[in-house]
Amino acid sequence: MKEIHSYWAYIVLAILIFTVVNAIIGLSKKKQFTDKDLRLGLFTLIVSHIQLLIGVALYIYEGRYANIAETMKVSEARLLALEHPLVMIIAIVLITIGWSKHKKKAEAAAKFKTFAIFYGAALFLVLSRIPWSNWF
């Protein structure tokens, strides 16, 4: 299950980066918000939620929450047991809020701006708490 979570993370990260870059380009070039942009945002939302479900299952399966007092003393263990899951949940909440808020906007620029801000903040959080030592 750990491998699935890791490989799926590459997909999520690539799509999230692509969505943020697409939103910034759309905003800066004053493009129309098309079905492609809508689907890209929705696909990012879906794959990130799937990653969350895989991560929660892995967290429960591995039992990282056990003996939490000792875990807090070791930075690598704390990252995997607390920081990574918590920050990733916050990032996915931001993606969800961004998706919800963009639907209420009428203008293309406002939709792109909403994606750029919320998905961009989520991307920043994701990059800040990836356990890089486990990836490479």
Backbone torsions as a table, in degrees:
resi	resn	phi	psi	omega
1	MET	NA	-32.6	179.8
2	LYS	-61.6	-38.1	179.7
3	GLU	-66.3	-40.6	178.0
4	ILE	-60.5	-45.7	179.5
5	HIS	-61.0	-41.3	-179.8
6	SER	-69.2	-46.8	-179.1
7	TYR	-67.0	-40.2	178.5
8	TRP	-64.8	-31.4	178.6
9	ALA	-61.9	-37.0	176.1
10	TYR	-60.8	-42.6	179.4
11	ILE	-64.0	-48.1	180.0
12	VAL	-59.1	-47.1	-178.2
13	LEU	-62.4	-44.6	179.9
14	ALA	-62.6	-45.2	-178.7
15	ILE	-68.6	-39.2	178.7
16	LEU	-63.9	-44.4	177.2
17	ILE	-61.0	-45.8	-179.5
18	PHE	-60.8	-41.6	-179.7
19	THR	-65.9	-42.7	179.6
20	VAL	-65.4	-45.7	178.8
21	VAL	-62.4	-42.7	177.8
22	ASN	-59.8	-41.9	179.7
23	ALA	-66.4	-41.7	179.5
24	ILE	-65.6	-43.0	177.9
25	ILE	-64.6	-45.0	178.7
26	GLY	-60.2	-39.2	179.2
27	LEU	-70.4	-46.1	-175.8
28	SER	-71.4	-31.7	-179.3
29	LYS	-97.0	6.0	178.2
30	LYS	53.0	47.0	179.5
31	LYS	-78.7	162.3	172.9
32	GLN	-77.2	145.0	177.0
33	PHE	-84.5	108.0	-173.6
34	THR	-101.1	178.1	176.1
35	ASP	-61.2	-32.7	177.6
36	LYS	-60.8	-43.3	179.6
37	ASP	-66.7	-40.4	177.8
38	LEU	-61.8	-47.4	-178.9
39	ARG	-66.1	-36.1	178.5
40	LEU	-63.4	-44.6	177.2
41	GLY	-63.9	-41.4	179.2
42	LEU	-66.9	-42.3	179.2
43	PHE	-62.3	-39.5	176.7
44	THR	-62.3	-43.4	177.6
45	LEU	-59.5	-46.5	-176.9
46	ILE	-65.4	-49.9	-177.0
47	VAL	-66.5	-31.2	178.1
48	SER	-71.0	-36.1	177.4
49	HIS	-70.4	-36.3	174.8
50	ILE	-61.9	-43.3	177.6
51	GLN	-60.1	-39.6	177.7
52	LEU	-60.9	-45.4	179.9
53	LEU	-63.2	-42.4	177.1
54	ILE	-62.7	-43.3	-179.8
55	GLY	-63.7	-41.6	178.7
56	VAL	-64.8	-43.1	177.8
57	ALA	-61.5	-42.5	178.7
58	LEU	-64.7	-41.4	-179.8
59	TYR	-61.1	-44.7	179.3
60	ILE	-68.8	-43.5	-178.5
61	TYR	-62.2	-43.7	-177.8
62	GLU	-80.2	-17.4	177.3
63	GLY	65.6	38.0	-178.6
64	ARG	-66.1	-17.5	-179.3
65	TYR	-79.1	-12.8	179.1
66	ALA	-71.5	143.5	178.7
67	ASN	54.6	49.4	-173.5
68	ILE	-64.9	-30.0	-179.8
69	ALA	-62.6	-42.3	177.7
70	GLU	-71.6	-35.3	-179.3
71	THR	-62.4	-36.6	-177.5
72	MET	-65.5	-19.0	-177.6
73	LYS	-81.6	-17.6	-176.8
74	VAL	-113.0	118.8	-171.9
75	SER	-60.5	-42.0	179.7
76	GLU	-64.8	-42.4	178.4
77	ALA	-67.4	-39.0	178.6
78	ARG	-63.9	-39.7	177.6
79	LEU	-58.3	-47.9	-177.0
80	LEU	-73.9	-33.4	-174.8
81	ALA	-88.1	-28.5	-173.5
82	LEU	-129.1	-57.5	-171.4
83	GLU	-64.1	-49.9	-178.8
84	HIS	-59.8	-53.5	-179.4
85	PRO	-61.4	-43.3	-177.5
86	LEU	-64.7	-47.1	-178.3
87	VAL	-68.3	-35.7	178.2
88	MET	-67.5	-37.0	175.6
89	ILE	-63.5	-43.5	177.7
90	ILE	-61.3	-42.4	179.2
91	ALA	-61.4	-42.4	-179.6
92	ILE	-70.5	-33.2	173.3
93	VAL	-62.3	-42.5	177.8
94	LEU	-62.4	-41.3	176.9
95	ILE	-61.6	-43.8	179.9
96	THR	-63.9	-43.1	177.5
97	ILE	-63.4	-43.9	178.4
98	GLY	-59.6	-42.6	178.0
99	TRP	-62.8	-45.4	-178.9
100	SER	-64.6	-44.3	-177.9
101	LYS	-68.6	-35.5	-177.5
102	HIS	-65.0	-29.8	-179.0
103	LYS	-67.1	-23.3	-178.2
104	LYS	-87.7	-6.4	-179.0
105	LYS	-89.7	142.4	-179.3
106	ALA	-96.6	-33.0	-175.2
107	GLU	-92.6	147.5	-178.8
108	ALA	-61.0	-42.7	-178.4
109	ALA	-60.8	-40.0	180.0
110	ALA	-66.8	-37.3	178.3
111	LYS	-66.3	-47.2	178.0
112	PHE	-61.7	-40.6	-179.2
113	LYS	-63.9	-41.7	178.9
114	THR	-61.8	-45.9	177.0
115	PHE	-62.5	-44.3	-177.9
116	ALA	-61.0	-42.5	-177.2
117	ILE	-72.1	-56.0	-173.2
118	PHE	-74.1	-45.6	178.2
119	TYR	-69.4	-34.4	177.3
120	GLY	-65.2	-43.1	176.9
121	ALA	-63.3	-39.9	177.3
122	ALA	-63.2	-41.6	177.9
123	LEU	-61.1	-43.6	177.9
124	PHE	-59.0	-46.1	179.7
125	LEU	-64.2	-43.3	179.6
126	VAL	-59.6	-47.8	-179.2
127	LEU	-64.4	-29.0	-177.9
128	SER	-74.3	-22.6	-174.4
129	ARG	-127.1	21.8	170.4
130	ILE	-72.5	131.7	175.6
131	PRO	-76.2	81.7	-172.9
132	TRP	-56.6	-33.1	-179.4
133	SER	-64.6	-25.1	178.0
134	ASN	-84.3	-17.6	-176.9
135	TRP	-85.7	-36.5	-173.0
136	PHE	-119.6	NA	NA
